[in-house]
Every structure is written in C-alpha cells, then in structure tokens.
C-alpha cells in the first residue's frame, strides 16, 4: 500500500502496519531489561527474542517485543 510521500506501508489483516522498527543492540536491551548479557544471549540463541540482522550486527526489535507484551496482557486480562 502506498501512502502520500511514496512511502510503502504493509497491511496485516487489513490494518495498516507500522513498518518502522525501533531497534536496540543486544547489550543495550539486556541492560535495559535488567538481565545479565550472558543470560540474554542464551535466550537469544534459543529464539526467545525477536531480532534483526543489519550487516553483521544483530539488533533486538523493540517494537515486536512491545507488541507481544501487549498481546499477552490482553489475552490474560480480557474476558
């Protein structure tokens, strides 16, 4: 889908998806959430965190983490 300015936007289930992807280095994200980097890295290797690779560096997709946490909250507290 194209929006003014020629920016391409994705749709998911008919809704406009935010294609911006706030990212953090794995070290910064581990520090932010209070995990030792070694623990976070082990979880990353098991596929527990959404990541993206840019060049040879790996970053955490913070927006995907936020969306997953929101979905878990809604699933837990909706009737």
N, C-alpha and C positions, 0 to 999 in steps of 0.2 A: 504494500500500500504506500502510495506517495503522499506526502503532506507538503504544504507550502514551503518553499525553500529547497525543494528537491530532496529532502531527507527521506530515506526509506524507513518505514515502520513495519514491524511484524504484527500479525494478529494471532491471538491464541483464543480459540473458541469464540471467534467473532469480536473479541475485545482487543483494543489497541494495547500492544505490549510495550513496556518501557525497554528500549534497546540499549539505553545507557547502562554501563556495567561498572559501578564503583568497585574498585579492587584495592587490595592491600597486600603487601608482601606477607609471606607466611610468618616471618619473625614478628612483624608488627601486629598481625592479627592474634597470634598466640599471646603476646604480651597484653594486648587489649582485653582479651577474654580471661586472662589470668592463668593460662596453662603454661607449664614449662615447655620450651620449644621441642624437647625430645618427645614428650607425650603427644603434642600436637602433630609432630612429624609422623609418628607411628599411626595416628588416626588418619592422617592424610594418605599414607601408603595403603591403608585398608579401604580407602574410598569414602570416608565419612564426611569429607568436606568438599563443597563444590569449588573447583579450581579451574583456572585457565592458564595456558602457557603462552607467553609472548616472547618470541625468540627462544632463548634457553632458560628464561626465568619463569617460575611458577608463582601465580598470584591467587589469593582467595577471592571468590566472587561474593562480596559482602551483601549485595542486593539479593542474591539467591538464598543466602543464609537468613536474611531478614524475612523474606517471603516464606521460607519453610517454617520459621518460628511462628509467624503469624498464622499459617495454616494449622500448625499443631495446636496453637492456642484456641483457634476457632473450633477445631474438632473436639477438643477437651471440654470446652465450656458452652457449646451450642446445644440446644435441646432438640 
